[in-house]
Amino acid sequence: MGTLQKCAVSRAKRKGDSMVDEGKGRLFRRKDGKFLIYLPLDLCTDSQFPWKLKEKGDGVPVKVAFSISEKSITVTDWTE
């Protein structure tokens, strides 16, 4: 995230605006060997977040892909 983007997110939070389209997450490995990605709460509860999970334990199938050249992970809807 560039400096200007960080400032814009900080200003939005100070002003009380609801638009949060990025945040600091974390990729980690559990003791059982599974990998998990933590997504910040303010990102996932934003009104524009693409998936709505109403209750704890809810889940939705997603496609996860990565780009070696960009060192990025993309999460999109899973379509069969």
Buried (B, 14 or more C-beta within 10 A) or exposed (E): EEEEEEEBBEEBEEEEEEEBEEBEEEEEEEEEEEEEEEBBEEBBEBEEBEEEEEEEEEEEEEEEEEEEEEEEEEEEEEEE
